[in-house]
């Protein structure tokens, strides 16, 4: 044990950190969720408005996190902020939800998305190819491919941060360039007739069904907006992953805040531009009812012809590969920090000889792989968006609390537009949460249950382990 490093190496510069933000955000969502959004809102105007609102909320949260990251430039990010602003239990509940569903579930979902699009090029890897039927679970080629991807990238990241950050930078830059190319070529393929027809709906707000528009009544509008926001928010989520590796970023007091702003601004701008291209090449009805919601594939066929399917499949393979790497690289740092605080399994708080949390990385790998086999990861992601927003609200509320309770802490960077901009996010996110709670109760109570299960887990694994560790030290 004596040759093991005791602390992280600061290896990530501003570009590397920005690539973590952008790479963790861009997965498969931008190519899929616009279909569901369009069905919920029924107009071109509201489709773009949903993405604009998502962009504003995301950037607002990101620049608010800048103050917290400058105050506490330590590994663990959001877990540390919640613990410092409130208490150990609040931090643990986030870490518990993060490990059990948010991060591992996202890794599993994006991993299977990688396999699905790889199957365009290699059909043997599709979900229809059942390799084994164990009765209680069927193992498909797509699931096995996703597990192998997760294991491979976990192995790479246990070798040290140099390999992980190299993959992240290369693949993120590649998919950003590819998305920009899709936008540029989309401009050349744009149809004025399609564009004008789509915008005849203006900013009307209706439910779009296969044969008709159905008007919403009363407060059902709020429910529809909240449901529409889920896809956009998930596609723009994971921007906070860079805060988890704060202990490995050079000049973290400055670079984390900058990377959050540059990364979220870049990605959300690309997302809005991509949706404008969808409206320029596809009729609104084809966006809403694209086969298996693959709007990106339908648009690529219009832009690139018969080769469009293969082009978008390769783009999605690159996109999801880089996204999984960013999630794996950053996620294990939360478990590491919790373990160092005595709130998680002690072995997960150790660094390997390459100065990375190897055991935390492999634990994350095993759990994410099991979620791949469960077949319920997509459902879990739907459940947890409500919980994710709650923790974002609490974290930004922590800025107000820390300003009052710990004014002496140095703040190299302060939240932009404080107190108005952070409060704007809290109000908007709260409205979305309440709307989801009322109109999508079936998709919110499981997320709440997962968080509440963290309370007994805290006292059994967390507080109990603290006492055990104290006894061992004495």
C-alpha positions as CSV (number, residue, x, y, z in Angstrom):
1,X,0.0,0.0,0.0
2,X,2.9,2.3,0.7
3,X,3.6,3.0,-3.0
4,X,0.0,4.0,-3.7
5,X,-0.5,7.8,-4.3
6,X,-2.4,9.6,-1.6
7,X,-3.8,12.3,-3.8
8,X,-4.9,13.0,-7.4
9,X,-2.6,14.5,-10.0
10,X,-3.8,17.8,-11.5
11,X,-3.6,16.8,-15.1
12,X,-6.7,18.4,-16.8
13,X,-6.3,21.9,-18.4
14,X,-9.2,24.1,-19.5
15,X,-9.6,22.4,-22.9
16,X,-9.7,19.0,-21.2
17,X,-12.3,20.1,-18.6
18,X,-14.4,21.7,-21.4
19,X,-14.3,18.4,-23.3
20,X,-15.5,16.6,-20.2
21,X,-18.5,19.0,-20.0
22,X,-19.4,18.8,-23.7
23,X,-18.6,15.1,-24.1
24,X,-20.7,14.1,-21.2
25,X,-23.6,16.1,-22.5
26,X,-23.7,15.0,-26.1
27,X,-24.9,11.4,-26.3
28,X,-27.8,10.1,-28.3
29,X,-30.6,12.3,-27.0
30,X,-30.3,15.1,-29.5
31,X,-31.0,12.6,-32.3
32,X,-34.1,11.1,-30.6
33,X,-36.0,13.2,-28.1
34,X,-37.2,15.9,-30.5
35,X,-39.8,13.4,-31.7
36,X,-41.5,13.1,-28.3
37,X,-41.2,16.9,-27.7
38,X,-42.9,17.6,-31.0
39,X,-45.8,15.2,-30.2
40,X,-46.3,17.0,-26.9
41,X,-46.2,20.6,-28.2
42,X,-47.5,20.2,-31.8
43,X,-45.7,23.2,-33.3
44,X,-42.3,24.3,-34.7
45,X,-42.3,27.4,-32.4
46,X,-42.7,25.4,-29.2
47,X,-40.2,22.7,-30.3
48,X,-37.5,25.4,-30.6
49,X,-38.8,27.2,-27.4
50,X,-38.4,24.0,-25.4
51,X,-34.8,23.7,-26.4
52,X,-34.2,27.4,-25.7
53,X,-35.7,27.1,-22.2
54,X,-33.5,24.0,-21.7
55,X,-30.4,25.9,-22.8
56,X,-31.2,28.9,-20.5
57,X,-31.8,26.6,-17.5
58,X,-28.6,24.5,-18.2
59,X,-26.4,27.5,-18.6
60,X,-27.9,29.3,-15.6
61,X,-27.2,26.2,-13.4
62,X,-23.7,25.9,-14.8
63,X,-22.6,29.4,-14.1
64,X,-24.1,29.2,-10.7
65,X,-22.1,26.1,-10.0
66,X,-19.0,28.1,-10.8
67,X,-19.1,29.8,-7.4
68,X,-19.4,26.5,-5.6
69,X,-16.6,24.9,-7.6
70,X,-14.3,27.8,-6.8
71,X,-15.1,27.5,-3.1
72,X,-14.6,23.8,-2.9
73,X,-12.2,22.7,-5.7
74,X,-12.2,19.1,-4.5
75,X,-13.1,15.7,-6.0
76,X,-16.7,14.8,-5.6
77,X,-18.3,18.0,-6.9
78,X,-22.0,18.2,-6.3
79,X,-21.7,15.8,-3.4
80,X,-19.2,18.1,-1.6
81,X,-21.3,21.2,-2.3
82,X,-24.4,19.6,-0.7
83,X,-22.5,18.3,2.2
84,X,-20.8,21.7,2.9
85,X,-24.0,23.7,2.4
86,X,-26.3,21.5,4.4
87,X,-25.1,18.3,6.1
88,X,-23.6,14.8,5.6
89,X,-27.1,13.2,5.0
90,X,-28.0,15.6,2.2
91,X,-24.7,14.9,0.5
92,X,-25.0,11.1,1.0
93,X,-28.6,11.1,-0.5
94,X,-27.2,12.7,-3.6
95,X,-24.3,10.3,-3.7
96,X,-26.6,7.3,-3.1
97,X,-29.0,8.4,-5.9
98,X,-26.0,9.2,-8.1
99,X,-24.4,5.8,-7.7
100,X,-27.5,3.6,-7.8
101,X,-29.4,5.2,-10.7
102,X,-28.2,8.6,-12.1
103,X,-24.7,7.8,-13.2
104,X,-24.7,4.1,-13.5
105,X,-28.1,4.1,-15.2
106,X,-26.9,6.8,-17.7
107,X,-23.8,4.8,-18.5
108,X,-25.9,1.7,-19.1
109,X,-28.4,3.6,-21.3
110,X,-25.8,5.3,-23.4
111,X,-23.9,2.1,-23.7
112,X,-26.9,0.2,-25.1
113,X,-27.5,3.2,-27.4
114,X,-23.9,2.7,-28.7
115,X,-24.7,-1.0,-29.3
116,X,-28.0,-0.2,-31.1
117,X,-26.3,2.1,-33.6
118,X,-23.4,-0.2,-34.0
119,X,-25.9,-2.8,-35.2
120,X,-26.6,-0.6,-38.2
121,X,-23.1,-1.5,-39.4
122,X,-22.9,-4.9,-37.8
123,X,-26.5,-6.4,-37.7
124,X,-25.3,-9.4,-35.5
125,X,-25.0,-6.9,-32.6
126,X,-28.7,-6.0,-32.6
127,X,-31.1,-6.4,-29.7
128,X,-33.0,-9.0,-31.7
129,X,-30.0,-11.4,-31.6
130,X,-30.7,-13.3,-28.3
131,X,-27.5,-15.0,-27.2
132,X,-29.0,-16.6,-24.0
133,X,-32.4,-17.0,-22.4
134,X,-31.9,-17.6,-18.7
135,X,-35.7,-17.4,-18.0
136,X,-35.5,-14.4,-15.7
137,X,-33.4,-12.4,-18.2
138,X,-32.6,-12.6,-21.9
139,X,-29.0,-11.6,-22.9
140,X,-28.8,-10.0,-26.3
141,X,-25.9,-9.1,-28.5
142,X,-26.6,-5.4,-27.9
143,X,-26.5,-5.9,-24.1
144,X,-23.2,-7.8,-24.3
145,X,-21.7,-5.2,-26.6
146,X,-22.6,-2.4,-24.2
147,X,-21.1,-4.3,-21.3
148,X,-17.9,-4.9,-23.2
149,X,-17.8,-1.2,-24.0
150,X,-18.2,-0.3,-20.3
151,X,-15.6,-2.8,-19.2
152,X,-13.1,-1.6,-21.9
153,X,-13.5,2.1,-21.1
154,X,-13.3,1.3,-17.3
155,X,-10.0,-0.6,-17.9
156,X,-8.6,2.3,-19.9
157,X,-9.5,4.8,-17.2
158,X,-7.9,2.7,-14.5
159,X,-4.6,3.1,-16.4
160,X,-4.5,6.7,-15.5
161,X,-6.0,10.1,-16.5
162,X,-3.8,10.6,-19.5
163,X,-5.5,7.8,-21.5
164,X,-9.0,8.7,-20.4
165,X,-8.7,12.4,-21.1
166,X,-7.1,11.7,-24.5
167,X,-10.1,9.5,-25.5
168,X,-12.4,12.2,-24.2
169,X,-10.8,15.1,-26.1
170,X,-10.5,13.2,-29.4
171,X,-14.0,11.8,-29.4
172,X,-15.7,15.0,-28.2
173,X,-13.9,17.2,-30.8
174,X,-14.8,14.6,-33.4
175,X,-18.5,14.6,-32.6
176,X,-18.7,18.4,-32.3
177,X,-17.1,18.7,-35.8
178,X,-19.5,16.0,-37.1
179,X,-22.6,17.8,-35.6
180,X,-21.4,21.1,-37.1
181,X,-21.0,19.3,-40.5
182,X,-24.6,17.9,-40.1
183,X,-25.8,21.5,-39.5
184,X,-23.8,23.0,-42.4
185,X,-24.8,20.3,-45.0
186,X,-28.4,20.6,-43.6
187,X,-28.4,24.2,-44.6
188,X,-27.6,23.2,-48.2
189,X,-30.3,20.5,-48.1
190,X,-32.9,22.8,-46.5
191,X,-36.3,23.1,-48.3
192,X,-38.0,26.5,-48.1
193,X,-41.3,24.7,-48.8
194,X,-40.8,22.4,-45.8
195,X,-39.6,25.2,-43.5
196,X,-42.6,27.5,-44.4
197,X,-45.1,24.6,-43.9
198,X,-43.7,23.8,-40.5
199,X,-43.8,27.4,-39.3
200,X,-47.5,27.7,-40.3
201,X,-48.1,26.2,-36.9
202,X,-46.3,29.1,-35.3
203,X,-46.3,28.9,-31.5
204,X,-49.6,27.0,-31.2
205,X,-49.6,24.5,-28.4
206,X,-51.4,21.2,-29.0
207,X,-50.9,17.5,-28.7
208,X,-49.9,16.1,-32.1
209,X,-51.5,12.7,-32.9
210,X,-51.0,10.7,-36.1
211,X,-54.1,12.1,-37.7
212,X,-55.0,15.3,-35.8
213,X,-54.1,18.0,-33.3
214,X,-55.7,17.7,-29.9
215,X,-56.1,20.8,-27.7
216,X,-55.0,20.8,-24.1
217,X,-57.3,22.1,-21.4
218,X,-56.6,24.0,-18.2
219,X,-53.4,23.1,-16.3
220,X,-52.8,20.2,-18.6
221,X,-50.6,22.6,-20.5
222,X,-48.1,22.7,-17.6
223,X,-48.0,18.9,-17.6
224,X,-47.3,18.8,-21.3
225,X,-44.5,21.4,-21.0
226,X,-43.0,19.5,-18.1
227,X,-43.2,16.2,-20.0
228,X,-41.5,18.0,-23.0
229,X,-38.7,19.3,-20.8
230,X,-37.7,15.8,-19.6
231,X,-36.2,14.9,-23.0
232,X,-34.4,18.2,-23.4
233,X,-33.0,18.2,-19.8
234,X,-31.8,14.6,-20.1
235,X,-30.1,15.5,-23.4
236,X,-28.4,18.4,-21.7
237,X,-27.6,16.7,-18.4
238,X,-24.3,15.5,-17.1
239,X,-22.7,18.9,-17.6
240,X,-21.8,18.8,-13.9
241,X,-19.6,15.8,-14.3
242,X,-16.5,18.1,-14.5
243,X,-17.0,19.1,-10.9
244,X,-16.5,15.5,-9.8
245,X,-12.9,15.6,-11.1
246,X,-12.0,19.0,-9.5
247,X,-9.1,17.4,-7.6
248,X,-7.4,16.7,-11.0
249,X,-8.0,20.0,-12.7
250,X,-5.3,22.6,-13.0
251,X,-6.3,26.0,-11.4
252,X,-9.7,24.6,-10.5
253,X,-10.9,27.8,-8.9
254,X,-11.0,29.3,-12.4
255,X,-11.0,26.5,-14.9
256,X,-14.1,24.6,-13.6
257,X,-16.3,27.7,-13.9
258,X,-15.0,28.5,-17.3
259,X,-15.3,25.0,-18.6
260,X,-18.9,24.8,-17.3
261,X,-19.8,28.0,-19.2
262,X,-18.0,27.3,-22.4
263,X,-19.1,23.6,-22.6
264,X,-22.8,24.2,-21.9
265,X,-23.0,27.2,-24.2
266,X,-21.4,25.3,-27.0
267,X,-23.5,22.2,-26.7
268,X,-26.9,24.0,-26.2
269,X,-26.2,26.2,-29.2
270,X,-25.5,23.2,-31.3
271,X,-28.7,21.5,-30.0
272,X,-30.9,24.5,-31.0
273,X,-29.2,24.7,-34.4
274,X,-29.7,21.0,-35.0
275,X,-33.4,21.3,-34.3
276,X,-33.7,24.2,-36.7
277,X,-32.1,21.9,-39.3
278,X,-34.7,19.2,-38.5
279,X,-37.4,21.8,-39.2
280,X,-35.7,22.7,-42.5
281,X,-35.5,19.2,-43.9
282,X,-38.4,17.3,-42.4
283,X,-42.1,18.0,-42.2
284,X,-43.3,18.4,-38.6
285,X,-45.3,15.2,-38.8
286,X,-42.2,13.2,-39.8
287,X,-40.2,14.7,-36.9
288,X,-43.0,13.7,-34.5
289,X,-43.4,10.2,-35.8
290,X,-40.0,9.2,-37.0
291,X,-39.4,5.5,-36.9
292,X,-38.4,4.5,-33.4
293,X,-38.1,8.3,-32.7
294,X,-34.9,8.4,-34.7
295,X,-35.2,11.9,-36.0
296,X,-31.5,12.2,-36.6
297,X,-31.6,9.2,-38.9
298,X,-34.5,10.6,-40.9
299,X,-32.9,14.0,-41.2
300,X,-29.5,12.4,-42.3
301,X,-31.3,10.5,-45.1
302,X,-32.8,13.8,-46.4
303,X,-29.4,15.5,-46.2
304,X,-27.0,12.7,-47.4
305,X,-29.4,10.4,-49.3
306,X,-29.2,6.7,-49.0
307,X,-25.9,6.9,-47.1
308,X,-27.5,9.0,-44.4
309,X,-28.4,6.1,-42.2
310,X,-24.8,4.8,-42.1
311,X,-23.4,8.3,-41.6
312,X,-25.6,9.1,-38.6
313,X,-25.0,5.6,-37.2
314,X,-21.2,6.2,-37.3
315,X,-21.7,9.7,-35.8
316,X,-23.8,8.2,-33.0
317,X,-21.2,5.5,-32.3
318,X,-18.6,8.2,-31.9
319,X,-20.9,10.3,-29.8
320,X,-22.0,7.6,-27.4
321,X,-18.5,6.2,-27.1
322,X,-17.2,9.5,-26.0
323,X,-20.1,10.1,-23.7
324,X,-19.7,6.8,-21.9
325,X,-16.0,7.5,-21.4
326,X,-16.7,10.9,-19.8
327,X,-19.4,9.4,-17.5
328,X,-17.1,6.6,-16.4
329,X,-14.1,8.9,-15.9
330,X,-15.9,11.4,-13.7
331,X,-18.6,9.3,-11.9
332,X,-16.2,7.1,-9.8
333,X,-14.8,10.3,-8.1
334,X,-18.1,10.8,-6.2
335,X,-17.9,7.3,-4.7
336,X,-14.2,7.8,-3.9
337,X,-14.9,11.1,-2.0
338,X,-17.8,9.6,-0.1
339,X,-15.6,6.7,0.9
340,X,-12.9,9.1,2.1
341,X,-15.6,10.8,4.2
342,X,-16.5,7.4,5.8
343,X,-19.9,7.4,4.1
344,X,-19.3,4.6,1.7
345,X,-17.2,1.4,1.4
346,X,-13.7,2.1,2.6
347,X,-11.9,0.3,-0.2
348,X,-13.6,2.6,-2.8
349,X,-11.6,5.5,-1.2
350,X,-8.2,4.2,-2.3
351,X,-6.2,5.3,-5.4
352,X,-4.4,2.8,-7.4
353,X,-0.7,3.1,-8.6
354,X,-1.9,5.3,-11.5
355,X,-3.4,7.8,-9.1
356,X,-7.1,7.0,-10.0
357,X,-9.8,5.4,-7.9
358,X,-9.5,1.9,-9.4
359,X,-11.9,0.1,-7.1
360,X,-14.5,2.8,-7.4
361,X,-14.2,2.6,-11.2
362,X,-14.7,-1.2,-11.2
363,X,-17.6,-1.0,-8.7
364,X,-19.3,1.5,-11.0
365,X,-18.6,-0.8,-14.0
366,X,-20.1,-3.9,-12.3
367,X,-23.3,-2.0,-11.3
368,X,-23.7,-0.3,-14.7
369,X,-23.3,-3.7,-16.4
370,X,-26.0,-5.2,-14.3
371,X,-28.3,-2.4,-15.2
372,X,-27.6,-3.2,-18.9
373,X,-28.9,-6.7,-18.3
374,X,-31.9,-5.6,-16.2
375,X,-33.5,-3.9,-19.2
376,X,-35.0,-1.3,-16.9
377,X,-32.3,1.4,-17.2
378,X,-34.4,3.6,-19.5
379,X,-37.3,3.4,-17.2
380,X,-35.0,4.3,-14.3
381,X,-33.8,7.4,-16.1
382,X,-37.4,8.6,-16.6
383,X,-38.0,8.1,-12.9
384,X,-35.0,10.0,-11.8
385,X,-35.3,13.3,-13.7
386,X,-37.5,14.5,-11.0
387,X,-34.9,13.6,-8.4
388,X,-32.0,15.1,-10.5
389,X,-33.9,18.4,-10.6
390,X,-34.4,18.4,-6.8
391,X,-30.7,18.0,-6.2
392,X,-29.9,20.7,-8.7
393,X,-32.4,23.0,-6.9
394,X,-30.8,22.1,-3.5
395,X,-27.3,22.7,-4.8
396,X,-28.1,26.1,-6.1
397,X,-30.0,27.0,-3.0
398,X,-26.7,26.1,-1.2
399,X,-25.2,29.2,-2.7
400,X,-27.7,31.3,-0.8
401,X,-27.1,29.3,2.4
402,X,-23.3,29.5,2.2
403,X,-23.4,33.2,1.6
404,X,-25.2,33.6,4.9
405,X,-23.6,30.9,7.0
406,X,-20.0,30.9,5.7
407,X,-19.3,34.4,4.3
408,X,-15.6,34.2,5.3
409,X,-14.8,31.5,2.6
410,X,-12.9,33.0,-0.4
411,X,-14.9,33.1,-3.6
412,X,-12.6,33.6,-6.6
413,X,-15.6,33.3,-8.8
414,X,-19.1,34.4,-7.9
415,X,-22.4,33.2,-9.4
416,X,-23.4,35.3,-12.4
417,X,-26.4,37.6,-11.8
418,X,-26.7,36.6,-8.1
419,X,-29.3,36.5,-6.6
420,X,-31.6,36.9,-9.6
421,X,-30.2,34.3,-12.0
422,X,-29.8,31.5,-9.5
423,X,-33.3,32.3,-8.1
424,X,-34.7,32.1,-11.6
425,X,-33.3,28.6,-12.0
426,X,-34.7,27.5,-8.7
427,X,-38.2,28.9,-9.5
428,X,-38.3,27.4,-13.0
429,X,-37.0,24.0,-11.9
430,X,-39.4,23.9,-9.0
431,X,-42.3,24.6,-11.4
432,X,-41.2,21.7,-13.6
433,X,-40.8,19.4,-10.6
434,X,-44.3,20.2,-9.3
435,X,-45.8,19.7,-12.7
436,X,-44.1,16.3,-13.1
437,X,-45.3,15.4,-9.6
438,X,-48.9,16.2,-10.5
439,X,-49.1,15.1,-14.1
440,X,-46.5,12.3,-14.2
441,X,-46.9,10.8,-10.7
442,X,-46.2,7.3,-12.0
443,X,-42.8,8.4,-13.2
444,X,-41.8,10.4,-10.1
445,X,-42.7,8.3,-7.0
446,X,-40.1,5.6,-7.9
447,X,-37.4,8.3,-8.0
448,X,-38.5,9.6,-4.6
449,X,-38.5,6.0,-3.3
450,X,-34.9,5.6,-4.4
451,X,-33.8,8.7,-2.6
452,X,-35.7,7.8,0.6
453,X,-34.1,4.4,0.6
454,X,-30.9,6.3,1.0
455,X,-31.9,7.4,4.5
456,X,-31.6,3.9,6.1
457,X,-28.6,3.2,3.9
458,X,-26.9,6.3,5.4
459,X,-27.4,5.1,8.9
460,X,-26.5,1.5,8.1
461,X,-23.6,2.0,5.7
462,X,-22.7,5.7,6.3
463,X,-23.0,6.7,9.9
464,X,-22.4,3.2,11.1
465,X,-19.1,3.0,9.1
466,X,-18.0,6.4,10.5
467,X,-18.3,4.9,14.0
468,X,-16.5,1.7,12.9
469,X,-13.7,3.7,11.4
470,X,-13.4,5.8,14.5
471,X,-13.2,2.7,16.6
472,X,-10.5,1.2,14.4
473,X,-8.4,4.3,14.5
474,X,-8.6,4.4,18.3
